């Protein structure tokens, strides 16, 4: 074909226009896609990360204060330990518990004021449960009832909850000018807000944000304390070995090796700090009703040698196995650790606070296997005294609890993990009333309670536990606003009502579920005030915050009781 300049120019122009059109389409699709992604970002005034009891009370407060909220929960079941087996509440002085926290326990009472709730036990009647009380409460309850109360809070307040959403701890926190802009979960969902609350037991959002924190026990010298660090002279003698028990596989033969769970590490001097943390366990909901009892399962990897030390404790004459089978309604228990060898998996959780999600799942499974094996051992092994073994066989897992998890609690008792180093650090001096607490936003009253931290061999060659502390405060104490907020230069729109700023031993008192709920609500009130004034959380005027908290029924000082 002969060359035709006019024709070729036409073809060139046509192709150019086509290319421009294609580029325009591609550009439009890209812009639409980006806009669509931005549209998929979930937005609210306040984003709460966690599914604990503190997360729920915080969310309820946000809604009741007229703000929008999204709860981003790694957990499927809401309520943390309060719905996860801890039904025999560690409340301390009940008068110190106010606000939505107290409302929770009032709703528990309401549930049990219905005769239909008492399926496995005779209804005790309203008069036996509360008398001449304006807003009665109940402090012992079944996990399923507690979970329903939390779900009712969610439904009534129309709270958006995204469950099974795990923070991307590596790249999931977007920061700008010292503020969190958004968080992204491993599923790819992004949540943007003006204020953020970390209400997890682990403090993952706090840590990913870059806020300072501590793991382990501080030396006594750090905060001028007496009960921190290594404490070989334990103050809870019921959790010590009271008799001399040989720690070796073959008694008297050091070359045979130590029994399972005993550390070969020499114990440090008292008051020395370390990176160890108090033991975890599952709070067990058991039943002795024949129609609501599931036999304790035998783990696939069951190894009776792991419980040889308990057998030797029994051999020594110890018969206190059933002491902490604390009864809750419907012939069930909240069974906790008790004695020198029990459900606490001592020394097996040191890496949990900082561990990856995968490693945490392994640790949780290790605790589950240990505790299942323990229950099976006590009910079946010939080394267990016959009378204890026979009585144990009357118990089993509650058939109507944790039905989607083999009747096993869905929440491990994370007694402590990370603890923020915030504006104010609560120490034993606050708990014991030795100094004035500034700007209180709630109260605690339970004893400073640390479970055992390690199991070791004494200089005399016998096994012993270390770290168990129980020191009662003389009266309820205040908890400072500065203990739930980080330093301003680290983050100005984050509140932390669970992994609060406190020493190890002070946290032993603060770490009670009613207190977490109290601090969750107070955190939400403060966040709302900061939004209204468009200021940093650290710049909230305390007098304004105090008025709001009092209005909402919070107890802040002894004068409020």
Buried (B, 14 or more C-beta within 10 A) or exposed (E): EEEEEEEEEEEEEEEEEEEEEEEEEEEEEEEEEEEEEEEEEBBBBBBBBBBBBBBBBBBBBBBBBEBBBBBBBBBEBBBBBBBBBBBBBBBBBBBBBBBBBBBBBBBBBBBBBEEEBBBBBEBEEEEEBBEEEEEBBBBBBBBBBBBBBBBEBBEEBEBBBBEEBBBBBEEBBEBEEBBBBBBBBBEEBBBBBBBBBBBBBBBBBBBBBEBEBBBBBBBBEBBEBBBBBBBBEBBBEBBBBBEEBBBBBEEEEEEEEBBBBBBEEEBBEEBBBBEBBBBBBBBBBBBBBEEBBBEBBBBEEBEBEBBBBBBBBBEBEBEBBBEBBBBBBBBBBBBBBBBBBBBBBBBBBBBBBBBEEEEBEBBBEBBBBBBBBBBBBBBBBEBBBEEBBEBBBEBBBBBBBBEEEEBBBBBBBBBBBBBBBBBBBBBBBBBBBEEEBBBBBBBBBBBBBBBBBBBBBBEEEBBBBBBBBBBBBEEBBBBBBBBBBBBEEBBBBBBBBBBBBBBBBBBBBBBBBBBBBBBBBBBBBBBBBBBBEEBBBBEBEBEBBBEBBBEBBBBBBBEBB
